[in-house]
Amino acid sequence: MRLRSTGLGKTELIGEVEDLKTMGDFLIMVIGTTRPVKWKVRAALTRKDVFNLMRLMLKWPNLMYLLKIKDKKDPEIPAF
């Protein structure tokens, strides 16, 4: 996964989702970055966020993207 932030300028973080856990009324997504720094980034998702994410994942272009992945290696991700 690649992450960018307006606060980091053009710096891109490389990482992966490491954990999902509940904390009170939130679902905490933990992302561990590996380059250029090792950080733990956490995002607190509400139920509304999770349902919105599920709705977006079920849109036809996104669903087709998920169904077309055949290769087990990570593809090259273009800069965004």
DODREN-977621 format. One record per atom (N, C-alpha, C, O): residue number from 0; residue in one letter; atom name; y, z, x. Coordinates in Angstrom, 1 decimal, decimal comma. Example, Ala and Ser with C-alpha at 12.3 -4.5 7.8 and 13.67 -1.06 7.14 Angstrom:
# residues 2
REC seq type atom  north     up   east
REC   0    a    N   -5,7    7,8   13,2
REC   0    a   CA   -4,5    7,8   12,3
REC   0    a    C   -3,3    7,8   13,2
REC   0    a    O   -3,3    8,5   14,2
REC   1    s    N   -2,2    7,1   12,8
REC   1    s   CA   -1,1    7,1   13,7
REC   1    s    C    0,0    7,9   12,9
REC   1    s    O    1,1    8,0   13,4
# end
This chain:
# residues 80
REC seq type atom  north     up   east
REC   0    m    N   -1,2    0,0    0,9
REC   0    m   CA    0,0    0,0    0,0
REC   0    m    C    1,2    0,0    0,9
REC   0    m    O    1,2    0,6    2,0
REC   1    r    N    2,2   -0,7    0,5
REC   1    r   CA    3,5   -0,7    1,2
REC   1    r    C    4,6   -0,1    0,3
REC   1    r    O    4,6   -0,3   -0,9
REC   2    l    N    5,4    0,7    0,9
REC   2    l   CA    6,4    1,4    0,2
REC   2    l    C    7,8    1,2    0,9
REC   2    l    O    7,9    1,1    2,1
REC   3    r    N    8,8    1,0    0,1
REC   3    r   CA   10,1    0,8    0,6
REC   3    r    C   11,1    1,7   -0,2
REC   3    r    O   10,8    2,0   -1,4
REC   4    s    N   12,1    2,2    0,5
REC   4    s   CA   13,1    3,0   -0,2
REC   4    s    C   14,5    2,5    0,2
REC   4    s    O   14,7    2,1    1,4
REC   5    t    N   15,4    2,6   -0,7
REC   5    t   CA   16,8    2,2   -0,4
REC   5    t    C   17,4    3,1    0,7
REC   5    t    O   18,3    2,8    1,4
REC   6    g    N   16,9    4,4    0,8
REC   6    g   CA   17,4    5,3    1,7
REC   6    g    C   16,9    5,1    3,1
REC   6    g    O   17,4    5,6    4,1
REC   7    l    N   15,8    4,3    3,3
REC   7    l   CA   15,3    4,0    4,6
REC   7    l    C   15,7    2,6    5,1
REC   7    l    O   15,2    2,2    6,2
REC   8    g    N   16,6    1,9    4,4
REC   8    g   CA   17,0    0,6    4,8
REC   8    g    C   15,9   -0,4    4,7
REC   8    g    O   15,2   -0,5    3,7
REC   9    k    N   15,6   -1,2    5,8
REC   9    k   CA   14,5   -2,2    5,7
REC   9    k    C   13,2   -1,6    6,2
REC   9    k    O   12,2   -2,4    6,3
REC  10    t    N   13,1   -0,4    6,5
REC  10    t   CA   11,9    0,2    7,0
REC  10    t    C   10,8    0,2    5,9
REC  10    t    O   11,1    0,6    4,7
REC  11    e    N    9,6   -0,2    6,2
REC  11    e   CA    8,5   -0,3    5,3
REC  11    e    C    7,5    0,8    5,7
REC  11    e    O    7,1    0,9    6,9
REC  12    l    N    7,0    1,6    4,8
REC  12    l   CA    6,0    2,5    5,0
REC  12    l    C    4,6    2,0    4,6
REC  12    l    O    4,5    1,3    3,5
REC  13    i    N    3,6    2,2    5,4
REC  13    i   CA    2,2    1,8    5,1
REC  13    i    C    1,4    3,0    4,8
REC  13    i    O    1,5    4,0    5,5
REC  14    g    N    0,7    3,0    3,6
REC  14    g   CA    0,0    4,2    3,3
REC  14    g    C   -1,1    3,9    2,2
REC  14    g    O   -1,3    2,7    1,8
REC  15    e    N   -1,7    4,9    1,7
REC  15    e   CA   -2,7    4,8    0,6
REC  15    e    C   -2,7    6,0   -0,2
REC  15    e    O   -2,3    7,1    0,2
REC  16    v    N   -3,1    5,9   -1,5
REC  16    v   CA   -3,2    7,0   -2,4
REC  16    v    C   -4,4    7,9   -1,9
REC  16    v    O   -5,5    7,4   -1,7
REC  17    e    N   -4,1    9,1   -1,7
REC  17    e   CA   -5,1   10,1   -1,2
REC  17    e    C   -5,7   11,0   -2,3
REC  17    e    O   -6,8   11,4   -2,2
REC  18    d    N   -4,8   11,3   -3,3
REC  18    d   CA   -5,3   12,3   -4,2
REC  18    d    C   -4,5   12,2   -5,5
REC  18    d    O   -3,3   11,8   -5,5
REC  19    l    N   -5,1   12,6   -6,6
REC  19    l   CA   -4,4   12,8   -7,9
REC  19    l    C   -4,8   14,2   -8,4
REC  19    l    O   -6,0   14,5   -8,4
REC  20    k    N   -3,9   15,0   -8,7
REC  20    k   CA   -4,2   16,3   -9,2
REC  20    k    C   -3,2   16,8  -10,3
REC  20    k    O   -2,1   16,3  -10,3
REC  21    t    N   -3,7   17,6  -11,1
REC  21    t   CA   -2,8   18,1  -12,2
REC  21    t    C   -2,0   19,4  -11,7
REC  21    t    O   -2,6   20,2  -11,0
REC  22    m    N   -0,8   19,5  -12,1
REC  22    m   CA    0,0   20,7  -11,8
REC  22    m    C    0,9   20,9  -13,0
REC  22    m    O    1,9   20,2  -13,2
REC  23    g    N    0,5   21,9  -13,9
REC  23    g   CA    1,3   22,1  -15,1
REC  23    g    C    1,2   20,9  -16,0
REC  23    g    O    0,1   20,4  -16,3
REC  24    d    N    2,4   20,4  -16,4
REC  24    d   CA    2,4   19,2  -17,2
REC  24    d    C    2,5   17,9  -16,5
REC  24    d    O    2,8   16,8  -17,1
REC  25    f    N    2,3   17,9  -15,2
REC  25    f   CA    2,4   16,7  -14,4
REC  25    f    C    1,1   16,3  -13,7
REC  25    f    O    0,2   17,1  -13,5
REC  26    l    N    0,9   15,0  -13,5
REC  26    l   CA   -0,1   14,5  -12,6
REC  26    l    C    0,5   14,1  -11,3
REC  26    l    O    1,4   13,3  -11,2
REC  27    i    N    0,1   14,8  -10,3
REC  27    i   CA    0,7   14,6   -8,9
REC  27    i    C   -0,1   13,6   -8,2
REC  27    i    O   -1,3   13,7   -8,0
REC  28    m    N    0,5   12,5   -7,8
REC  28    m   CA   -0,1   11,5   -6,9
REC  28    m    C    0,4   11,7   -5,5
REC  28    m    O    1,6   11,7   -5,2
REC  29    v    N   -0,6   11,9   -4,6
REC  29    v   CA   -0,3   12,1   -3,2
REC  29    v    C   -0,6   10,8   -2,4
REC  29    v    O   -1,7   10,3   -2,5
REC  30    i    N    0,4   10,4   -1,7
REC  30    i   CA    0,3    9,1   -0,9
REC  30    i    C    0,5    9,5    0,5
REC  30    i    O    1,5   10,2    0,9
REC  31    g    N   -0,5    9,2    1,4
REC  31    g   CA   -0,4    9,5    2,8
REC  31    g    C    0,1    8,2    3,5
REC  31    g    O   -0,6    7,2    3,4
REC  32    t    N    1,2    8,3    4,2
REC  32    t   CA    1,6    7,1    5,0
REC  32    t    C    1,1    7,2    6,4
REC  32    t    O    0,9    8,3    6,9
REC  33    t    N    0,9    6,1    7,0
REC  33    t   CA    0,3    6,1    8,4
REC  33    t    C    1,3    5,4    9,4
REC  33    t    O    1,3    5,7   10,6
REC  34    r    N    2,1    4,5    8,9
REC  34    r   CA    3,1    3,8    9,8
REC  34    r    C    4,4    3,7    9,0
REC  34    r    O    4,4    3,5    7,8
REC  35    p    N    5,5    3,7    9,7
REC  35    p   CA    5,7    4,1   11,1
REC  35    p    C    5,7    5,6   11,3
REC  35    p    O    5,7    6,0   12,5
REC  36    v    N    5,5    6,4   10,2
REC  36    v   CA    5,4    7,8   10,4
REC  36    v    C    4,3    8,3    9,5
REC  36    v    O    3,9    7,7    8,6
REC  37    k    N    3,8    9,5    9,9
REC  37    k   CA    2,7   10,1    9,0
REC  37    k    C    3,4   11,1    8,1
REC  37    k    O    3,8   12,2    8,5
REC  38    w    N    3,5   10,8    6,8
REC  38    w   CA    4,1   11,6    5,8
REC  38    w    C    3,1   11,8    4,7
REC  38    w    O    2,2   11,0    4,5
REC  39    k    N    3,3   12,8    3,9
REC  39    k   CA    2,7   13,0    2,6
REC  39    k    C    3,8   12,8    1,6
REC  39    k    O    4,7   13,6    1,5
REC  40    v    N    3,7   11,8    0,8
REC  40    v   CA    4,7   11,5   -0,3
REC  40    v    C    4,0   11,9   -1,6
REC  40    v    O    2,9   11,5   -1,9
REC  41    r    N    4,7   12,6   -2,4
REC  41    r   CA    4,2   13,1   -3,7
REC  41    r    C    5,1   12,6   -4,8
REC  41    r    O    6,3   12,6   -4,7
REC  42    a    N    4,4   12,1   -5,9
REC  42    a   CA    5,1   11,7   -7,1
REC  42    a    C    4,6   12,5   -8,3
REC  42    a    O    3,3   12,5   -8,5
REC  43    a    N    5,4   13,1   -9,1
REC  43    a   CA    5,0   13,8  -10,2
REC  43    a    C    5,2   12,9  -11,4
REC  43    a    O    6,3   12,5  -11,8
REC  44    l    N    4,0   12,6  -12,1
REC  44    l   CA    4,0   11,7  -13,2
REC  44    l    C    3,8   12,5  -14,5
REC  44    l    O    3,0   13,4  -14,6
REC  45    t    N    4,6   12,1  -15,5
REC  45    t   CA    4,4   12,7  -16,8
REC  45    t    C    3,4   11,9  -17,6
REC  45    t    O    3,0   10,9  -17,1
REC  46    r    N    3,0   12,4  -18,7
REC  46    r   CA    2,1   11,7  -19,6
REC  46    r    C    2,7   10,3  -20,0
REC  46    r    O    2,0    9,3  -20,0
REC  47    k    N    4,0   10,3  -20,2
REC  47    k   CA    4,7    9,1  -20,6
REC  47    k    C    4,6    8,1  -19,4
REC  47    k    O    4,4    6,9  -19,7
REC  48    d    N    4,8    8,6  -18,2
REC  48    d   CA    4,7    7,7  -17,0
REC  48    d    C    3,3    7,1  -16,9
REC  48    d    O    3,1    5,9  -16,7
REC  49    v    N    2,3    7,9  -17,1
REC  49    v   CA    0,9    7,4  -17,0
REC  49    v    C    0,6    6,4  -18,0
REC  49    v    O    0,0    5,4  -17,7
REC  50    f    N    1,0    6,6  -19,3
REC  50    f   CA    0,7    5,7  -20,3
REC  50    f    C    1,5    4,4  -20,1
REC  50    f    O    1,0    3,3  -20,4
REC  51    n    N    2,7    4,5  -19,6
REC  51    n   CA    3,5    3,3  -19,3
REC  51    n    C    2,8    2,5  -18,2
REC  51    n    O    2,8    1,3  -18,2
REC  52    l    N    2,3    3,2  -17,2
REC  52    l   CA    1,6    2,5  -16,1
REC  52    l    C    0,3    1,8  -16,6
REC  52    l    O    0,1    0,7  -16,2
REC  53    m    N   -0,4    2,5  -17,5
REC  53    m   CA   -1,6    1,9  -18,1
REC  53    m    C   -1,2    0,6  -18,9
REC  53    m    O   -1,9   -0,4  -18,9
REC  54    r    N   -0,1    0,7  -19,7
REC  54    r   CA    0,4   -0,4  -20,5
REC  54    r    C    0,7   -1,6  -19,5
REC  54    r    O    0,4   -2,7  -19,8
REC  55    l    N    1,4   -1,3  -18,5
REC  55    l   CA    1,8   -2,3  -17,5
REC  55    l    C    0,6   -3,0  -16,8
REC  55    l    O    0,6   -4,2  -16,6
REC  56    m    N   -0,4   -2,2  -16,5
REC  56    m   CA   -1,6   -2,7  -15,9
REC  56    m    C   -2,4   -3,6  -16,8
REC  56    m    O   -3,1   -4,5  -16,3
REC  57    l    N   -2,3   -3,4  -18,1
REC  57    l   CA   -3,0   -4,2  -19,1
REC  57    l    C   -2,3   -5,5  -19,4
REC  57    l    O   -2,8   -6,3  -20,2
REC  58    k    N   -1,1   -5,8  -18,8
REC  58    k   CA   -0,4   -7,0  -19,1
REC  58    k    C   -1,3   -8,1  -18,4
REC  58    k    O   -1,9   -7,9  -17,4
REC  59    w    N   -1,3   -9,3  -19,0
REC  59    w   CA   -2,2  -10,3  -18,6
REC  59    w    C   -2,1  -10,7  -17,1
REC  59    w    O   -3,2  -10,8  -16,5
REC  60    p    N   -0,9  -10,9  -16,5
REC  60    p   CA   -0,9  -11,3  -15,1
REC  60    p    C   -1,5  -10,2  -14,2
REC  60    p    O   -2,1  -10,5  -13,2
REC  61    n    N   -1,2   -8,9  -14,6
REC  61    n   CA   -1,7   -7,8  -13,8
REC  61    n    C   -3,2   -7,6  -13,9
REC  61    n    O   -3,9   -7,4  -13,0
REC  62    l    N   -3,7   -7,8  -15,1
REC  62    l   CA   -5,1   -7,8  -15,4
REC  62    l    C   -5,8   -8,9  -14,6
REC  62    l    O   -6,9   -8,6  -14,1
REC  63    m    N   -5,3  -10,1  -14,7
REC  63    m   CA   -5,9  -11,2  -13,9
REC  63    m    C   -5,9  -10,9  -12,4
REC  63    m    O   -6,9  -11,2  -11,8
REC  64    y    N   -4,9  -10,3  -11,9
REC  64    y   CA   -4,8   -9,9  -10,5
REC  64    y    C   -6,0   -9,0  -10,2
REC  64    y    O   -6,7   -9,1   -9,2
REC  65    l    N   -6,2   -8,0  -11,0
REC  65    l   CA   -7,3   -7,0  -10,8
REC  65    l    C   -8,6   -7,6  -10,9
REC  65    l    O   -9,5   -7,3  -10,1
REC  66    l    N   -8,8   -8,6  -11,8
REC  66    l   CA  -10,1   -9,2  -11,9
REC  66    l    C  -10,4  -10,2  -10,8
REC  66    l    O  -11,6  -10,6  -10,6
REC  67    k    N   -9,4  -10,8  -10,2
REC  67    k   CA   -9,6  -11,8   -9,2
REC  67    k    C   -9,9  -11,3   -7,8
REC  67    k    O  -10,3  -12,0   -6,9
REC  68    i    N   -9,7  -10,0   -7,6
REC  68    i   CA  -10,0   -9,4   -6,2
REC  68    i    C  -11,5   -9,4   -5,9
REC  68    i    O  -12,3   -8,8   -6,6
REC  69    k    N  -11,8  -10,2   -4,9
REC  69    k   CA  -13,3  -10,3   -4,6
REC  69    k    C  -13,5   -9,8   -3,1
REC  69    k    O  -14,6   -9,3   -2,8
REC  70    d    N  -12,5   -9,9   -2,3
REC  70    d   CA  -12,6   -9,6   -0,9
REC  70    d    C  -12,4   -8,1   -0,7
REC  70    d    O  -11,5   -7,5   -1,3
REC  71    k    N  -13,3   -7,4    0,1
REC  71    k   CA  -13,2   -6,0    0,2
REC  71    k    C  -12,1   -5,6    1,2
REC  71    k    O  -11,6   -4,5    1,2
REC  72    k    N  -11,7   -6,5    2,1
REC  72    k   CA  -10,6   -6,2    3,1
REC  72    k    C   -9,3   -6,3    2,4
REC  72    k    O   -9,1   -7,0    1,4
REC  73    d    N   -8,3   -5,5    2,9
REC  73    d   CA   -7,0   -5,6    2,4
REC  73    d    C   -6,3   -6,9    2,7
REC  73    d    O   -6,3   -7,3    3,8
REC  74    p    N   -5,7   -7,5    1,7
REC  74    p   CA   -5,0   -8,8    1,9
REC  74    p    C   -3,7   -8,6    2,6
REC  74    p    O   -3,2   -7,4    2,6
REC  75    e    N   -3,2   -9,6    3,3
REC  75    e   CA   -1,8   -9,5    3,9
REC  75    e    C   -0,8   -9,4    2,7
REC  75    e    O   -0,8  -10,2    1,8
REC  76    i    N    0,0   -8,4    2,8
REC  76    i   CA    1,0   -8,2    1,8
REC  76    i    C    2,3   -8,7    2,2
REC  76    i    O    2,8   -8,4    3,3
REC  77    p    N    2,9   -9,7    1,5
REC  77    p   CA    4,2  -10,2    1,9
REC  77    p    C    5,3   -9,2    1,8
REC  77    p    O    5,2   -8,3    0,9
REC  78    a    N    6,3   -9,3    2,6
REC  78    a   CA    7,4   -8,4    2,5
REC  78    a    C    8,1   -8,5    1,1
REC  78    a    O    8,2   -9,6    0,6
REC  79    f    N    8,5   -7,4    0,6
REC  79    f   CA    9,1   -7,5   -0,7
REC  79    f    C   10,5   -6,9   -0,7
REC  79    f    O   11,2   -6,8   -1,7
# end
